[in-house]
C-alpha cells in the first residue's frame, strides 16, 4: 500500500521517516519529495508498505502524531490523475492598473 505523509519536518531524512513506519511492519520504500530547484524538502512524502493490514495500522496510529515537533497527516495515497492543475498563471484578460480609465471616461 502506498501511504501519503504530509507535514514532515524539513530537517527529517528518508531514513528517519522509514524508521517511524517500520514500527508497524516492513517498509518497501520511503521518499520525501524535494523541490526541483532548491533540492529542499517540500514537507510531504510517500511510504510504501507491502502488508496492507500493517499499513492500515500505521495510518491509524501515526495520523495526528508528533514527529520531530510537527503533527503528521497520514492517509492512503490516491492515484495520480491526469486532470490539469488549477491556479497559477492567469491567461484571461482583465487586469487593471493605476489611474486606468474605463471607456465611459472618454
N, C-alpha and C positions, 0 to 999 in steps of 0.2 A: 504494500500500500504506500502511496506517495502522500506525504504529510506536509502541509504548508505551515510555516512558523514565522510569525510576524513579531515585531518589536524586539528583535535580537539586538543586544548591546553592540555598539560599533567596535568595541575592543575585544569581543569574543572571537574565538577561532572555530574553524570547522571541527577540529578535534574535540574542543570543549562541548560543542553542540552535539556531536556524535556520542560523547561520553554521557551526556544528560539523558539521551534516549536509550542508551544501552542498558540502563537500569531496568528496562521493560522488555528487552528482547534483542535479538540480533539486528543490527543496523547495516543495511546493504551500502548506503551512502548518505553523506550529509554535505550539503552545499549551501554556502552563504553567497547570495547574489551580490556582485560588485558593480559599481558604476563603471561604465566602459571608458570614461575619460580620466577619472581620478583614481580608479582602482581601489576606492574605499567602499566599505560595506554599505549597502542600501538599507540595512536593517531588517531584511527578511531572507528566508531561505527555504530549502526543502530537505526533508529527511525521508529516506526510503527504507521501509521495513518489510521483510519477506512474509512474516506471520501477521495476518490481518487482526487476529484477536489481541496480539501483543501491541499492535499499532493502535487499536481502539483504546486499550488500557493506557497507553502513553498519552493519547489525545485527551482522554478524560482526566488524567492525573496532572498533566502539565499545563493545560489551558488555564490561564489566570494565575499561574505560579510565578514567583520571583526567580529570575535568573540573572545573576550579576547586577542586581539593582533595578532591573526592568521587569514589568509584568508581561509574560509571554501571551500571545494569541496563537493557539494551536488548533488546527482543524484539518479534515481531509482535503487534499488538494483537488481542485476541479480541473477538468481537462481544458487545455488552452483552446480558445475559439479563434476562428478566422475573421471575426467581426472587426471592423475598423474601430480604433480607439477614438473617443470623443475628446473635445477640448483642444487646447493648444492653439495653433495658428489660425487666425480668423481670415478666411478667404472672402468673406462678404464685403459689401460696400459699407457705407456709413462713415463713421469717423466724425471728426469734428475738429475743433481747434480753437485757438484763441481768436476772439473777435470774428468768428465765422458768421457770415450773413446768410440768411435764407433768400430764396428767390423773391419772396414778398417784400424784401427791403429795398428793391430797386425800382 
